[in-house]
Amino acid sequence: MSEDLKSQTVISKPHLRAEDISQHIHIIRGRRVMMDADLAELYGVPTFRLNEAVKRNSARFPEDFMFQLTTEEYTSLISQIAISKPGRGGRRKLPYAFTEQGVAMLSSVLNSDRAIQVNITIMRVFVRIRRLLVSREELARKVEALERKYDSQFRGVFDAIRALMEPPKTPRRRIGF
């Protein structure tokens, strides 16, 4: 295998775990996204090939499916997740971020069995994250309701305790006439 082709080949991972994928999901511009380099690694293709396929099918990727990071966003991402520059020179262009819909659209652009399997796994992770967020919100609402309910009940208990702590008011006898 030529040296050029070796540098473009990514070692394929036999089994993808949800944990491996979920660590590559970031929140940028208020959306859950995956970076082009992470997706390329999962699909087993070089990043430039993934971006090349996307550019050939740019009509399938509107701004709410995929967007390019700004310099500030990329700098922030690097500092948050401690990305090191792979290879010589690192990236020459700012990375692209794919939303859940953009990742789903990638399966129509990348026609391979691996791409299909990776996409299925990624979609399941996005769904799982959404479910966790919903259940977390429900739990927060339930805790808040319990706090309100028990606050009023405890208020009565605390009032009773305060009343017991006060010295009794006994009528005083008047001295004198």
N, C-alpha and C positions, 0 to 999 in steps of 0.2 A: 504494500500500500504506500502510495507516495506520501511524503511528509506533509504536503498541503492538505491532502484528504484526511490524514490522521488528525490534524488540528481541527477539522470541521466535524469529525465524528464524535458523537456523544455516547457514552456508555449507557445502554438501556437498562432500566431497572425492571426486574421481573414482576414485582408486585408493588403497586402503589398503595400506600396507607393514607387514610384520611388525615392523620396527624402531619404527614410529610407535606401534603397539599395545603392544609390550613395554615401552616407557618409561612406560606408564600402569599397569603391573602392580606392585603394592606388596605387601610382606609385613606384615600386621597380624594380631595374635593368632596368629602362627605359620602363617597361611594366605596363599596368593597371592590377591590381590583386585584388583578394579578399582572405582574410585569412580564414584558415580552421575553426576557432572558430566562425567567423561571418557567414560563410555558414552553419555550423552545427546549429547555432541558428535559421537561417531562415528556414532550413529544418525541424527543430523541433526534432533533434537527438543530442545525446551527441557528443562532438568533437572526442572522441576516437573511437566511432562507425563509424563516417564518415571516419576517417583515416584508420580504419580497413578494410572498404569496398574498399577503394582506394588501399591499399596494396594487397588485394586479387586479384585485377584487375590491377596490376602495369603496365602491357603491354599497357594498354590504356592511360597511363599518362606519356608520354616522358617529358624530361626536359623543352621543350617549352610550355607544358600544365600545369606543376606543378613543383615547386621546394621548397626545404626547406631553410628557411632563415638562414643566418649566425648569429653568436652572435652579431656582429656589426649592421647588418641590423635590428635585433629584438630590440636591445637597442635603435637604432635611431627611430624605429616605436613607441616604448613605449613613448619616449620623445615627439614625434610629436603629438600623439593623446591621450596622457595621459591615457594609459591603466592601470587599476589597476589589481592586481592579484586576480582573483575570487577564492573564497573558501579558504580552508586551503592549504598553500604551493604553490599555483599558478601552473604554467606549469612545467612539468618535462622535456619536450622535446621542441626543437625549433619548431615553427609553420611552416606549409606549406602554400605556396601562390599559388593560382590557377589563371591562365590567363583566358581570355574569352573562349578559346578553352577547357581549363580544366574544367571550370564550365559547358560548354555544355556537356562534356563527363560524368560529374557526373550524369546527368539524366539517362544514360544507366546503371549506377552502383547502384543508389538508386531508387528502384522500388516502388514508392508510388505516389498517386495522388498529395499529397502536394509537393513532389519533382518536379513533372512535372510542377505544377503551379508556384512554386518558380523559376524554371529554365526559364520559359517563361518570367516572369517579369524581371529577371536578364538580360537575353539576350536583352530585349527591352531597359533596362537602358544602357547597353554597346553600343547599336546602337545609342541611343539618344546622348550619350557623344561623339561618333565618329562624328555624324552630327553637333553637336555644335562646335567641334574643326574645322571641315571643313568650316563651315560658318564663324567662327572667322578668319580663315586664309584668306578666300575670302574677308572679310571686311578689313583686314589689307592691302591686296593687293590693294583694291579700294582706301583706304585712301592714300596709298603711291603714286598711280597714280595721284590722285587729287593734292597731294602736289607738285609733279613734274610739273603738268600742270600749277598750279597757281603760283608756284615759278617763272616760266619764265614770266608769265603775270605781277606778282607783281614787278619783277625786272624792267620791263619797266615803271611801275607806279612810283617806287622809283627813277629811273633815271630822270623821268620828274619832280618829286618834288624837287630833288637836283638841277636840272637846274633852277627851279624857285626860289630856295633859294639863289642862287649865285647872287651877285650884278651885275647889267647889265654892260656890257663892252661898254662904250661910247667912241668914239674917243676923245682924249684930244687935245685941241688947244695948239699949241706950243707958247710959249712966246718968243718973241725976233725975231730976223731976220731970 
